[in-house]
Amino acid sequence: MKGWDGATRKSRDTAIVCGSNKNSVPRVLKPSDIRRRVEDVLMHVLAGALLLAFPDSTVRDTARFVMKASATGGSLTSARRHARNGHSRRQMARVVEALEQGRLQRLITHSLRKQASPFIPEGRCTVAVDIHLVPYYGRRECTGQLITSKGRQGTDRFHGYSTIYAAVRNRRITFGMRAVRGKRMLPLLRKHLDDARACNVRIGTLLLDREFYSMDVITFLRSRRIPFIMPVRTGRKMAACWNRGRHSFTTIHTLKSGVESIDLMVQVAKRREHRRIRSCYFTVYRVCTSPRQTMQLYRHRFGIESSYMIAEMARARTSSRETAVRLLNMFVAVLIENEWVIAKMLYASDRHRGSPVVFDELIRFRQLLLMIVCSINKIYGESHIVENRGPPPAEALRLLEVVR
């Protein structure tokens, strides 16, 4: 199948070939290439975060089947069920359960920085920090680091993860991810700014989630003179006052916390949506834009929401109460998504005046997940025989005789 400008895609063997013209050397992306890139990073993280010593073959099998579980959106048990070779599920579960969260967090931070650093632009770029909540349906006393938030998906208890993204030519690449502990956001933001400093990221505008709207965070960012845009938490009276009228405007709002108070510049952007006027409230600092332009700029952060939806497709499921296991699953999802963004930059782009053109149809995210699964199945084999050794009920025996 041929795409634009001579780009060629092979769908049967899942290898991707891209070339700008007939005389250029084609760039080939094979399933084994993606699998090795993710596997090398995951092997390094697992080997360094284990509290107990395991054979290298066991750790390697664990890394591969965790990748398969992430690519299929299933669990480690379902990923191992149909494999003909490899260590047992119980052996690999022992490896995952022996992870120490402190070491795991440090290795995740180092791995994401190393992965993203070569693809961060030299100039200033838009950086966004957001919090992702994964629902938890178990009992509170059985696990730690739970966050209570507004009820959704049948629960009000969540495991929280914070990520920091850099917007690179309309592509978002993650260079930091951390587990959220408690409700104080300033220590978390400090660590993310350390991630940006380690990757030599020059922050043009910092886009923050509503969870970061607090006195200490705003005071800290002002002291560092970092330009930022952040939604304002409003009450009913404040929202009713700002919702009046049909035109956008800028006003001054006083934020109070105890005996302290600061004056904020608030921009109220109005837009028509489904025959109604919708208002969006932002506090800005060192950002010289109109309210409508501020709303358009903040839409870069909305891409993070869609990015989380993509990462959810590659997050393995687990019933484990260990926070380290859940952190590992979220890390693998972000790692695979980063590899997808990098693969599009390297294999699905073409020369163009100004910035390179990326052909998204050459590498879809589901296609990348399929490539990972195919590469792992090629190593361990796959059998889809359904076997149940238990005695069948009487109704099933009668139906089996009819079928036969």
DRENDO-1510 file (C-alpha; in Angstrom, 1 decimal, always signed):
<recs>
REC; n; res; u; v; w
REC; 1; MET; +0.0; +0.0; +0.0 .
REC; 2; LYS; +1.4; +3.3; -1.0 .
REC; 3; GLY; +0.9; +6.6; +0.9 .
REC; 4; TRP; +1.7; +10.2; +0.0 .
REC; 5; ASP; +5.0; +11.1; -1.6 .
REC; 6; GLY; +6.1; +7.5; -2.3 .
REC; 7; ALA; +5.7; +6.3; +1.3 .
REC; 8; THR; +5.1; +2.5; +1.4 .
REC; 9; ARG; +3.4; +0.5; +4.1 .
REC; 10; LYS; +3.4; -3.3; +4.4 .
REC; 11; SER; +0.5; -4.5; +6.3 .
REC; 12; ARG; +0.9; -8.3; +6.2 .
REC; 13; ASP; +4.3; -8.6; +7.9 .
REC; 14; THR; +3.6; -5.4; +9.9 .
REC; 15; ALA; +7.0; -3.8; +8.9 .
REC; 16; ILE; +6.8; -0.2; +7.9 .
REC; 17; VAL; +8.9; +1.2; +5.0 .
REC; 18; CYS; +9.0; +4.9; +4.4 .
REC; 19; GLY; +11.0; +6.8; +1.7 .
REC; 20; SER; +10.7; +10.3; +0.3 .
REC; 21; ASN; +11.4; +9.3; -3.3 .
REC; 22; LYS; +12.5; +6.3; -5.3 .
REC; 23; ASN; +16.2; +7.2; -5.1 .
REC; 24; SER; +16.4; +7.7; -1.3 .
REC; 25; VAL; +17.3; +4.9; +1.1 .
REC; 26; PRO; +14.1; +3.5; +2.6 .
REC; 27; ARG; +13.7; +3.7; +6.4 .
REC; 28; VAL; +12.4; +0.4; +7.7 .
REC; 29; LEU; +10.8; -0.1; +11.0 .
REC; 30; LYS; +10.4; -3.8; +12.0 .
REC; 31; PRO; +8.5; -5.2; +15.0 .
REC; 32; SER; +11.7; -6.4; +16.5 .
REC; 33; ASP; +13.1; -2.9; +16.5 .
REC; 34; ILE; +10.3; -1.5; +18.6 .
REC; 35; ARG; +10.3; -4.5; +20.9 .
REC; 36; ARG; +14.1; -4.2; +21.5 .
REC; 37; ARG; +13.9; -0.5; +22.2 .
REC; 38; VAL; +11.2; -0.9; +24.9 .
REC; 39; GLU; +12.7; -4.1; +26.2 .
REC; 40; ASP; +16.1; -2.5; +26.8 .
REC; 41; VAL; +14.7; +0.3; +28.9 .
REC; 42; LEU; +12.3; -2.0; +30.8 .
REC; 43; MET; +15.1; -4.5; +31.5 .
REC; 44; HIS; +17.3; -1.8; +33.0 .
REC; 45; VAL; +14.4; -0.5; +35.2 .
REC; 46; LEU; +13.4; -4.0; +36.4 .
REC; 47; ALA; +17.0; -5.1; +37.2 .
REC; 48; GLY; +17.7; -2.0; +39.2 .
REC; 49; ALA; +14.5; -1.9; +41.2 .
REC; 50; LEU; +14.4; -5.5; +42.4 .
REC; 51; LEU; +15.0; -6.2; +46.1 .
REC; 52; LEU; +15.8; -9.9; +45.4 .
REC; 53; ALA; +18.2; -11.5; +42.9 .
REC; 54; PHE; +16.6; -13.3; +39.9 .
REC; 55; PRO; +18.2; -15.0; +36.9 .
REC; 56; ASP; +18.5; -12.7; +33.8 .
REC; 57; SER; +16.3; -15.0; +31.8 .
REC; 58; THR; +13.5; -14.7; +34.3 .
REC; 59; VAL; +13.7; -10.9; +34.3 .
REC; 60; ARG; +13.8; -10.8; +30.5 .
REC; 61; ASP; +10.7; -13.0; +30.2 .
REC; 62; THR; +9.0; -10.8; +32.7 .
REC; 63; ALA; +9.8; -7.6; +30.8 .
REC; 64; ARG; +8.6; -9.1; +27.5 .
REC; 65; PHE; +5.3; -10.4; +29.0 .
REC; 66; VAL; +4.7; -7.1; +30.8 .
REC; 67; MET; +5.1; -5.4; +27.4 .
REC; 68; LYS; +2.6; -7.9; +25.8 .
REC; 69; ALA; +0.1; -7.3; +28.7 .
REC; 70; SER; +0.4; -3.6; +28.0 .
REC; 71; ALA; +0.1; -3.9; +24.3 .
REC; 72; THR; -3.1; -6.1; +24.6 .
REC; 73; GLY; -4.6; -4.1; +27.5 .
REC; 74; GLY; -4.7; -7.3; +29.6 .
REC; 75; SER; -3.0; -8.7; +32.6 .
REC; 76; LEU; +0.3; -10.6; +33.1 .
REC; 77; THR; -1.7; -13.8; +33.5 .
REC; 78; SER; -3.6; -13.3; +30.2 .
REC; 79; ALA; -0.4; -12.4; +28.4 .
REC; 80; ARG; +1.3; -15.7; +29.5 .
REC; 81; ARG; -1.7; -17.9; +29.1 .
REC; 82; HIS; -1.4; -18.8; +25.4 .
REC; 83; ALA; +2.5; -18.7; +25.2 .
REC; 84; ARG; +4.1; -22.1; +24.6 .
REC; 85; ASN; +7.5; -21.2; +26.0 .
REC; 86; GLY; +8.9; -19.0; +28.8 .
REC; 87; HIS; +8.8; -19.0; +32.6 .
REC; 88; SER; +5.6; -19.6; +34.4 .
REC; 89; ARG; +3.3; -16.8; +35.4 .
REC; 90; ARG; +4.0; -17.4; +39.1 .
REC; 91; GLN; +7.8; -16.9; +38.6 .
REC; 92; MET; +7.2; -13.7; +36.7 .
REC; 93; ALA; +4.7; -12.5; +39.4 .
REC; 94; ARG; +7.5; -12.9; +42.0 .
REC; 95; VAL; +9.7; -10.6; +40.0 .
REC; 96; VAL; +7.0; -7.9; +39.7 .
REC; 97; GLU; +6.1; -8.2; +43.4 .
REC; 98; ALA; +9.8; -7.8; +44.5 .
REC; 99; LEU; +10.0; -4.2; +43.1 .
REC; 100; GLU; +10.9; -1.4; +45.5 .
REC; 101; GLN; +9.0; +1.8; +44.7 .
REC; 102; GLY; +11.7; +4.2; +45.7 .
REC; 103; ARG; +14.3; +2.6; +43.3 .
REC; 104; LEU; +11.6; +2.1; +40.7 .
REC; 105; GLN; +10.7; +5.8; +40.7 .
REC; 106; ARG; +14.3; +6.9; +40.4 .
REC; 107; LEU; +14.9; +4.6; +37.5 .
REC; 108; ILE; +11.7; +5.7; +35.8 .
REC; 109; THR; +12.8; +9.3; +36.1 .
REC; 110; HIS; +16.3; +8.6; +34.7 .
REC; 111; SER; +14.9; +6.5; +31.8 .
REC; 112; LEU; +12.3; +9.0; +30.6 .
REC; 113; ARG; +14.8; +11.8; +30.7 .
REC; 114; LYS; +17.3; +9.8; +28.7 .
REC; 115; GLN; +14.6; +8.7; +26.2 .
REC; 116; ALA; +13.2; +12.2; +25.6 .
REC; 117; SER; +16.3; +14.4; +25.8 .
REC; 118; PRO; +17.5; +14.0; +22.1 .
REC; 119; PHE; +14.0; +15.0; +20.8 .
REC; 120; ILE; +13.6; +18.2; +22.9 .
REC; 121; PRO; +14.0; +21.4; +20.8 .
REC; 122; GLU; +16.7; +23.9; +21.7 .
REC; 123; GLY; +14.4; +26.9; +21.8 .
REC; 124; ARG; +11.6; +27.6; +24.1 .
REC; 125; CYS; +8.6; +25.3; +24.0 .
REC; 126; THR; +5.2; +24.8; +25.6 .
REC; 127; VAL; +5.4; +22.5; +28.6 .
REC; 128; ALA; +2.3; +21.0; +30.4 .
REC; 129; VAL; +1.9; +19.3; +33.7 .
REC; 130; ASP; -1.2; +17.2; +34.4 .
REC; 131; ILE; -2.5; +14.6; +36.8 .
REC; 132; HIS; -4.0; +11.3; +35.7 .
REC; 133; LEU; -6.3; +9.4; +38.0 .
REC; 134; VAL; -6.6; +5.6; +37.7 .
REC; 135; PRO; -9.7; +4.2; +39.5 .
REC; 136; TYR; -9.3; +1.8; +42.4 .
REC; 137; TYR; -12.1; -0.4; +43.5 .
REC; 138; GLY; -10.6; -2.3; +46.5 .
REC; 139; ARG; -10.6; -1.5; +50.2 .
REC; 140; ARG; -8.7; +1.6; +51.3 .
REC; 141; GLU; -6.8; -0.1; +54.1 .
REC; 142; CYS; -5.4; -2.7; +51.7 .
REC; 143; THR; -3.2; -0.3; +49.7 .
REC; 144; GLY; -1.5; +3.1; +50.1 .
REC; 145; GLN; -1.2; +6.4; +48.2 .
REC; 146; LEU; -4.8; +6.7; +47.3 .
REC; 147; ILE; -6.3; +10.0; +46.3 .
REC; 148; THR; -9.9; +11.0; +47.0 .
REC; 149; SER; -11.6; +12.9; +44.2 .
REC; 150; LYS; -14.9; +13.5; +42.7 .
REC; 151; GLY; -16.7; +10.2; +42.1 .
REC; 152; ARG; -16.5; +8.8; +38.6 .
REC; 153; GLN; -16.5; +5.3; +37.0 .
REC; 154; GLY; -18.1; +3.9; +40.2 .
REC; 155; THR; -15.5; +5.0; +42.7 .
REC; 156; ASP; -14.1; +8.1; +44.5 .
REC; 157; ARG; -10.7; +6.5; +45.2 .
REC; 158; PHE; -7.8; +6.7; +42.7 .
REC; 159; HIS; -4.1; +6.1; +42.2 .
REC; 160; GLY; -2.7; +9.4; +40.9 .
REC; 161; TYR; +0.1; +9.9; +38.4 .
REC; 162; SER; +1.6; +13.2; +37.3 .
REC; 163; THR; +3.4; +13.7; +34.0 .
REC; 164; ILE; +5.2; +16.6; +32.4 .
REC; 165; TYR; +5.1; +16.9; +28.6 .
REC; 166; ALA; +6.9; +19.0; +26.0 .
REC; 167; ALA; +4.9; +20.1; +22.9 .
REC; 168; VAL; +7.2; +19.5; +19.9 .
REC; 169; ARG; +5.7; +20.4; +16.5 .
REC; 170; ASN; +2.3; +19.4; +17.7 .
REC; 171; ARG; +3.7; +16.2; +19.2 .
REC; 172; ARG; +3.8; +15.6; +22.9 .
REC; 173; ILE; +6.7; +13.7; +24.4 .
REC; 174; THR; +6.9; +12.8; +28.1 .
REC; 175; PHE; +10.1; +13.4; +30.0 .
REC; 176; GLY; +8.9; +13.0; +33.6 .
REC; 177; MET; +6.3; +10.8; +35.5 .
REC; 178; ARG; +5.7; +10.5; +39.2 .
REC; 179; ALA; +3.2; +8.9; +41.6 .
REC; 180; VAL; +1.1; +11.5; +43.4 .
REC; 181; ARG; +1.3; +11.3; +47.2 .
REC; 182; GLY; -1.0; +13.5; +49.2 .
REC; 183; LYS; -2.7; +16.7; +48.2 .
REC; 184; ARG; +0.3; +19.1; +48.3 .
REC; 185; MET; +1.2; +20.0; +44.7 .
REC; 186; LEU; +4.2; +22.2; +45.2 .
REC; 187; PRO; +6.7; +19.4; +46.0 .
REC; 188; LEU; +5.5; +17.6; +42.9 .
REC; 189; LEU; +5.8; +20.7; +40.7 .
REC; 190; ARG; +9.4; +21.2; +42.0 .
REC; 191; LYS; +10.4; +17.7; +41.0 .
REC; 192; HIS; +8.9; +18.2; +37.5 .
REC; 193; LEU; +10.8; +21.4; +37.1 .
REC; 194; ASP; +13.9; +19.5; +38.0 .
REC; 195; ASP; +13.0; +17.1; +35.2 .
REC; 196; ALA; +12.8; +20.0; +32.8 .
REC; 197; ARG; +16.2; +21.4; +34.0 .
REC; 198; ALA; +17.8; +18.0; +33.6 .
REC; 199; CYS; +16.6; +17.7; +30.0 .
REC; 200; ASN; +17.6; +21.3; +29.2 .
REC; 201; VAL; +14.0; +22.2; +28.4 .
REC; 202; ARG; +13.5; +26.0; +28.1 .
REC; 203; ILE; +10.0; +26.7; +29.3 .
REC; 204; GLY; +8.2; +29.2; +27.1 .
REC; 205; THR; +4.8; +28.8; +28.7 .
REC; 206; LEU; +3.8; +26.4; +31.5 .
REC; 207; LEU; +0.3; +24.9; +31.3 .
REC; 208; LEU; -1.0; +23.6; +34.6 .
REC; 209; ASP; -4.0; +21.5; +35.7 .
REC; 210; ARG; -6.7; +22.9; +37.9 .
REC; 211; GLU; -5.3; +20.8; +40.8 .
REC; 212; PHE; -2.3; +23.1; +41.0 .
REC; 213; TYR; -4.4; +26.2; +41.7 .
REC; 214; SER; -3.2; +27.2; +45.2 .
REC; 215; MET; -1.4; +30.0; +47.0 .
REC; 216; ASP; +2.0; +28.3; +47.4 .
REC; 217; VAL; +2.2; +27.1; +43.8 .
REC; 218; ILE; +1.4; +30.5; +42.3 .
REC; 219; THR; +3.8; +32.3; +44.7 .
REC; 220; PHE; +6.5; +29.8; +43.8 .
REC; 221; LEU; +6.1; +30.3; +40.1 .
REC; 222; ARG; +6.1; +34.1; +40.4 .
REC; 223; SER; +9.3; +34.0; +42.4 .
REC; 224; ARG; +10.9; +31.9; +39.6 .
REC; 225; ARG; +9.4; +34.3; +36.9 .
REC; 226; ILE; +8.0; +31.3; +35.0 .
REC; 227; PRO; +5.2; +32.2; +32.6 .
REC; 228; PHE; +2.1; +30.1; +33.2 .
REC; 229; ILE; -1.5; +29.6; +32.4 .
REC; 230; MET; -3.8; +27.9; +35.0 .
REC; 231; PRO; -7.6; +27.4; +35.3 .
REC; 232; VAL; -9.2; +29.2; +38.2 .
REC; 233; ARG; -11.3; +27.3; +40.8 .
REC; 234; THR; -14.5; +29.3; +41.1 .
REC; 235; GLY; -17.4; +29.2; +43.5 .
REC; 236; ARG; -21.0; +29.7; +42.5 .
REC; 237; LYS; -21.1; +33.5; +43.2 .
REC; 238; MET; -17.8; +34.1; +41.3 .
REC; 239; ALA; -18.9; +32.0; +38.3 .
REC; 240; ALA; -22.3; +33.7; +38.2 .
REC; 241; CYS; -20.5; +37.1; +38.2 .
REC; 242; TRP; -18.0; +36.2; +35.4 .
REC; 243; ASN; -20.6; +34.4; +33.3 .
REC; 244; ARG; -22.5; +37.7; +32.6 .
REC; 245; GLY; -22.2; +39.0; +29.1 .
REC; 246; ARG; -21.2; +37.6; +25.8 .
REC; 247; HIS; -17.7; +39.1; +25.4 .
REC; 248; SER; -14.3; +38.0; +26.8 .
REC; 249; PHE; -12.6; +40.3; +29.3 .
REC; 250; THR; -9.7; +40.5; +31.8 .
REC; 251; THR; -10.1; +41.3; +35.5 .
REC; 252; ILE; -8.2; +41.3; +38.8 .
REC; 253; HIS; -9.0; +38.6; +41.4 .
REC; 254; THR; -7.7; +38.5; +44.9 .
REC; 255; LEU; -6.8; +35.0; +46.1 .
REC; 256; LYS; -6.9; +34.6; +49.9 .
REC; 257; SER; -5.4; +31.8; +52.0 .
REC; 258; GLY; -5.5; +32.4; +55.7 .
REC; 259; VAL; -4.0; +35.8; +56.4 .
REC; 260; GLU; -2.2; +36.0; +53.1 .
REC; 261; SER; -3.6; +37.3; +49.8 .
REC; 262; ILE; -2.3; +38.0; +46.3 .
REC; 263; ASP; -3.8; +39.7; +43.3 .
REC; 264; LEU; -4.2; +37.6; +40.2 .
REC; 265; MET; -4.8; +38.6; +36.6 .
REC; 266; VAL; -7.8; +36.5; +35.4 .
REC; 267; GLN; -8.9; +36.2; +31.8 .
REC; 268; VAL; -12.5; +35.2; +31.1 .
REC; 269; ALA; -12.8; +33.7; +27.6 .
REC; 270; LYS; -16.2; +33.3; +26.1 .
REC; 271; ARG; -17.0; +30.9; +23.3 .
REC; 272; ARG; -20.2; +29.7; +21.7 .
REC; 273; GLU; -20.9; +26.0; +22.1 .
REC; 274; HIS; -24.1; +24.2; +21.2 .
REC; 275; ARG; -26.0; +27.6; +21.0 .
REC; 276; ARG; -24.8; +28.5; +24.4 .
REC; 277; ILE; -22.1; +30.8; +25.7 .
REC; 278; ARG; -19.4; +28.9; +27.6 .
REC; 279; SER; -17.0; +30.7; +29.9 .
REC; 280; CYS; -13.4; +29.6; +30.7 .
REC; 281; TYR; -11.4; +31.2; +33.5 .
REC; 282; PHE; -7.6; +31.4; +33.5 .
REC; 283; THR; -5.1; +33.1; +35.7 .
REC; 284; VAL; -2.0; +34.1; +33.7 .
REC; 285; TYR; +1.4; +35.4; +34.5 .
REC; 286; ARG; +3.9; +36.9; +32.0 .
REC; 287; VAL; +1.7; +35.8; +29.1 .
REC; 288; CYS; +0.8; +38.6; +26.7 .
REC; 289; THR; -2.3; +37.2; +24.9 .
REC; 290; SER; -6.0; +38.1; +24.7 .
REC; 291; PRO; -8.5; +35.8; +26.5 .
REC; 292; ARG; -9.4; +34.0; +23.3 .
REC; 293; GLN; -5.7; +33.5; +22.4 .
REC; 294; THR; -5.1; +32.2; +26.0 .
REC; 295; MET; -7.9; +29.7; +25.5 .
REC; 296; GLN; -6.4; +28.5; +22.2 .
REC; 297; LEU; -2.9; +28.2; +23.8 .
REC; 298; TYR; -4.3; +26.2; +26.7 .
REC; 299; ARG; -5.8; +23.8; +24.2 .
REC; 300; HIS; -2.2; +22.3; +23.9 .
REC; 301; ARG; -2.9; +20.9; +27.4 .
REC; 302; PHE; -6.2; +19.3; +26.1 .
REC; 303; GLY; -3.9; +17.2; +23.9 .
REC; 304; ILE; -2.6; +15.6; +27.1 .
REC; 305; GLU; -6.1; +14.4; +27.9 .
REC; 306; SER; -6.2; +12.6; +24.5 .
REC; 307; SER; -2.6; +11.4; +25.1 .
REC; 308; TYR; -3.8; +9.8; +28.3 .
REC; 309; MET; -6.6; +8.1; +26.4 .
REC; 310; ILE; -3.9; +6.7; +24.1 .
REC; 311; ALA; -1.7; +5.6; +27.1 .
REC; 312; GLU; -4.8; +3.9; +28.6 .
REC; 313; MET; -4.8; +1.6; +25.6 .
REC; 314; ALA; -1.3; +0.4; +26.5 .
REC; 315; ARG; -1.7; +0.2; +30.3 .
REC; 316; ALA; -1.7; -3.4; +31.7 .
REC; 317; ARG; -4.4; -4.3; +34.1 .
REC; 318; THR; -3.8; -5.8; +37.5 .
REC; 319; SER; -5.6; -6.7; +40.7 .
REC; 320; SER; -2.4; -6.3; +42.8 .
REC; 321; ARG; -2.6; -3.9; +45.7 .
REC; 322; GLU; +1.1; -3.0; +45.4 .
REC; 323; THR; +1.6; +0.5; +44.4 .
REC; 324; ALA; +5.0; -0.3; +42.7 .
REC; 325; VAL; +3.2; -2.8; +40.3 .
REC; 326; ARG; +0.7; -0.1; +39.3 .
REC; 327; LEU; +3.4; +2.5; +38.9 .
REC; 328; LEU; +5.3; +0.0; +36.6 .
REC; 329; ASN; +2.2; -0.5; +34.4 .
REC; 330; MET; +1.7; +3.2; +34.0 .
REC; 331; PHE; +5.4; +3.7; +33.2 .
REC; 332; VAL; +5.3; +1.0; +30.4 .
REC; 333; ALA; +2.2; +2.7; +28.9 .
REC; 334; VAL; +4.0; +6.1; +28.8 .
REC; 335; LEU; +7.2; +4.4; +27.5 .
REC; 336; ILE; +5.4; +2.8; +24.6 .
REC; 337; GLU; +3.6; +6.0; +23.8 .
REC; 338; ASN; +6.9; +7.9; +23.7 .
REC; 339; GLU; +8.3; +5.3; +21.4 .
REC; 340; TRP; +5.3; +5.8; +19.1 .
REC; 341; VAL; +5.9; +9.5; +18.9 .
REC; 342; ILE; +9.6; +9.0; +18.3 .
REC; 343; ALA; +8.9; +6.4; +15.6 .
REC; 344; LYS; +6.7; +8.8; +13.8 .
REC; 345; MET; +9.4; +11.4; +13.9 .
REC; 346; LEU; +12.1; +9.0; +12.6 .
REC; 347; TYR; +10.1; +6.8; +10.2 .
REC; 348; ALA; +6.9; +8.5; +9.2 .
REC; 349; SER; +8.2; +12.1; +8.5 .
REC; 350; ASP; +9.3; +13.7; +5.2 .
REC; 351; ARG; +11.2; +16.8; +4.2 .
REC; 352; HIS; +9.2; +20.0; +3.8 .
REC; 353; ARG; +9.8; +23.7; +3.8 .
REC; 354; GLY; +9.8; +24.9; +7.3 .
REC; 355; SER; +9.1; +22.0; +9.6 .
REC; 356; PRO; +9.0; +18.3; +8.6 .
REC; 357; VAL; +5.7; +16.7; +7.7 .
REC; 358; VAL; +4.6; +13.6; +9.6 .
REC; 359; PHE; +2.3; +11.1; +8.0 .
REC; 360; ASP; +0.2; +9.8; +10.9 .
REC; 361; GLU; -1.5; +7.1; +8.8 .
REC; 362; LEU; +1.8; +5.3; +8.4 .
REC; 363; ILE; +2.1; +4.4; +12.1 .
REC; 364; ARG; -1.1; +4.2; +14.0 .
REC; 365; PHE; -0.8; +3.5; +17.7 .
REC; 366; ARG; -2.8; +0.3; +17.5 .
REC; 367; GLN; -0.5; -0.8; +14.7 .
REC; 368; LEU; +2.5; -0.2; +16.9 .
REC; 369; LEU; +0.9; -2.3; +19.7 .
REC; 370; LEU; +0.3; -5.1; +17.2 .
REC; 371; MET; +3.9; -5.0; +16.1 .
REC; 372; ILE; +5.0; -5.5; +19.8 .
REC; 373; VAL; +2.6; -8.4; +20.3 .
REC; 374; CYS; +3.7; -10.1; +17.0 .
REC; 375; SER; +7.4; -9.8; +17.9 .
REC; 376; ILE; +6.9; -11.4; +21.3 .
REC; 377; ASN; +4.6; -14.1; +20.0 .
REC; 378; LYS; +7.3; -15.0; +17.4 .
REC; 379; ILE; +9.8; -15.6; +20.3 .
REC; 380; TYR; +7.5; -17.6; +22.6 .
REC; 381; GLY; +5.0; -19.0; +20.3 .
REC; 382; GLU; +1.2; -18.9; +20.8 .
REC; 383; SER; -1.4; -21.5; +21.2 .
REC; 384; HIS; -5.1; -20.9; +21.3 .
REC; 385; ILE; -6.4; -24.3; +22.5 .
REC; 386; VAL; -9.1; -24.1; +25.1 .
REC; 387; GLU; -8.7; -26.7; +27.8 .
REC; 388; ASN; -10.7; -27.3; +31.0 .
REC; 389; ARG; -9.8; -30.4; +33.1 .
REC; 390; GLY; -12.8; -30.1; +35.4 .
REC; 391; PRO; -15.9; -32.3; +35.0 .
REC; 392; PRO; -18.6; -30.8; +32.8 .
REC; 393; PRO; -22.1; -30.4; +34.2 .
REC; 394; ALA; -24.9; -32.6; +33.0 .
REC; 395; GLU; -26.4; -30.0; +30.7 .
REC; 396; ALA; -23.0; -29.6; +29.0 .
REC; 397; LEU; -22.7; -33.4; +28.5 .
REC; 398; ARG; -26.0; -33.5; +26.8 .
REC; 399; LEU; -25.1; -30.6; +24.5 .
REC; 400; LEU; -21.7; -32.2; +23.7 .
REC; 401; GLU; -23.5; -35.4; +22.6 .
REC; 402; VAL; -25.8; -33.4; +20.4 .
REC; 403; VAL; -22.9; -31.5; +18.8 .
REC; 404; ARG; -20.9; -34.6; +18.1 .
</recs>
